Amino acid sequence: MSNLTKFTMTAAAVAALISAAPMAAQAQANGITNCDAPGGRQQAGAAIGAVIGGLAGSQVSSNERTLGAVVGAGAGAAAGSYIGCNQQRARANAQANGQAGGQYAGSGYRATSNLRVRSGPGTSYRQVGSLRAGQSFQASSSQGEWVQLSNGGWVSAHYVAAN
């Protein structure tokens, strides 16, 4: 195959990707590197997808490695962008629904035994107060097996019950 033919095929593939990318992006409503939800997962997904797709396309295409790399990179970028944007949307929806702070966020609870209130989520943090058994409190979030009080202190979730 002549160099002119290879160049023409590569140019045609690039042109097809350029014209197809906006159509795929419109399916997401905002483009390959612009998502309607905050976060950097879409751009990272597009970059990682492009590299992996380019490498895979180059290996799959035995006769036209350049064309395979270009097509693979385009397909990988589109797929990575789509997946990353969906992850950003899921995270934004979880935050909007109050799930981002954990299962204890925004609810009333009581201590089931006398508790030490700590400055952070773990026993290595200093004690900043205490709760008596049966004392009610409002939780603002949770991290692992620790519940954050609305005043900022932390208690073990093992000794907490819903009001």
C-alpha positions in Angstrom: 0.0 0.0 0.0 1.4 3.4 -0.9 2.2 6.1 1.6 -0.4 8.3 0.0 -3.1 5.7 0.5 -2.1 5.1 4.1 -2.1 8.9 4.7 -5.6 9.2 3.1 -7.0 6.3 5.2 -5.5 7.8 8.4 -6.9 11.2 7.6 -10.3 9.7 6.8 -10.3 7.9 10.1 -9.3 11.1 12.0 -12.0 13.0 10.2 -14.6 10.4 11.1 -13.6 10.5 14.7 -13.8 14.3 14.8 -17.2 14.3 13.3 -18.4 11.3 15.4 -17.1 12.7 18.7 -19.7 15.5 19.0 -22.5 13.1 18.3 -21.3 10.8 21.1 -20.8 13.8 23.3 -24.3 15.1 22.6 -25.6 11.8 24.0 -24.0 13.0 27.3 -25.3 16.5 26.6 -22.0 18.2 27.4 -19.1 16.8 25.3 -16.2 14.4 25.8 -14.3 16.5 28.3 -17.1 18.5 29.8 -19.7 16.8 32.1 -22.7 18.4 33.8 -21.6 17.0 37.2 -18.6 18.3 39.2 -15.4 16.2 39.5 -12.4 15.1 37.4 -13.4 11.5 36.6 -14.5 12.3 33.1 -11.3 13.8 31.9 -9.2 11.1 33.6 -11.4 8.5 32.1 -11.1 10.0 28.6 -7.3 10.2 28.9 -6.9 6.6 30.3 -9.3 5.3 27.7 -7.4 7.0 24.9 -4.1 5.5 25.9 -5.5 2.0 26.5 -7.6 2.2 23.3 -4.6 3.4 21.3 -2.4 0.6 22.5 -5.1 -2.0 21.9 -6.0 -0.7 18.5 -2.3 -0.7 17.5 -1.9 -4.3 18.5 -5.2 -5.5 16.9 -4.5 -3.8 13.6 -1.6 -5.8 12.0 -1.6 -4.0 8.6 -2.5 -0.4 9.7 -1.1 0.2 13.1 -1.5 4.0 12.9 -5.1 3.7 11.8 -5.8 1.1 14.5 -4.2 3.3 17.2 -6.2 6.4 16.1 -9.5 4.5 16.0 -8.8 2.7 19.3 -7.8 5.9 21.0 -10.9 7.7 19.9 -13.1 4.8 21.0 -11.3 4.5 24.3 -11.6 8.2 25.0 -15.3 8.2 24.3 -15.9 5.1 26.5 -13.7 6.5 29.3 -15.4 9.9 29.1 -18.9 8.3 29.2 -18.0 6.1 32.2 -16.3 9.0 34.1 -19.2 11.3 33.6 -21.7 8.7 34.8 -19.5 8.3 37.9 -19.5 12.0 38.5 -23.3 12.2 38.1 -23.8 9.3 40.6 -21.6 11.0 43.1 -23.4 14.3 42.7 -26.8 12.6 43.1 -25.6 10.8 46.2 -24.5 14.2 47.7 -27.7 15.9 46.7 -29.7 13.1 48.5 -27.7 13.3 51.7 -25.9 10.0 51.2 -22.4 11.3 50.8 -22.0 11.9 54.5 -22.7 8.2 55.2 -25.6 6.3 56.7 -25.8 8.5 59.9 -25.9 11.9 58.1 -28.6 14.3 59.2 -30.3 12.1 61.7 -31.0 11.9 65.5 -29.3 9.3 67.6 -28.7 8.4 71.2 -25.6 6.9 73.0 -26.2 3.3 74.2 -23.5 3.6 76.8 -21.2 6.3 78.2 -19.0 7.5 75.3 -15.9 9.5 74.8 -16.3 12.2 72.1 -13.0 12.4 70.1 -11.6 15.1 67.8 -11.4 12.6 64.9 -12.7 9.2 63.7 -10.5 6.9 65.7 -9.2 6.1 69.2 -5.9 7.8 68.5 -7.6 11.2 68.4 -7.8 13.1 71.7 -10.9 13.2 73.8 -12.8 16.4 73.5 -16.0 15.6 75.5 -18.3 12.8 76.5 -21.9 11.6 76.1 -23.9 9.9 78.8 -25.8 6.6 78.1 -29.2 7.6 76.6 -28.1 11.1 75.6 -29.5 12.2 72.3 -27.4 13.9 69.6 -27.6 14.9 65.9 -25.2 13.2 63.5 -23.7 15.1 60.5 -21.8 12.3 58.8 -20.0 9.0 59.3 -16.6 7.5 58.3 -16.1 3.8 58.6 -17.3 2.8 62.1 -17.3 6.4 63.4 -20.1 8.9 63.6 -19.5 12.6 63.4 -21.7 14.7 65.8 -23.2 17.9 64.5 -20.8 19.8 66.7 -17.8 18.2 65.0 -16.9 15.5 67.6 -16.7 11.8 66.7 -18.1 8.7 68.5 -17.9 5.0 67.8 -20.9 3.7 65.8 -20.9 0.5 67.9 -22.5 2.4 70.8 -25.1 4.5 68.8 -28.8 3.8 68.2 -31.4 5.7 66.2 -33.9 7.7 68.2 
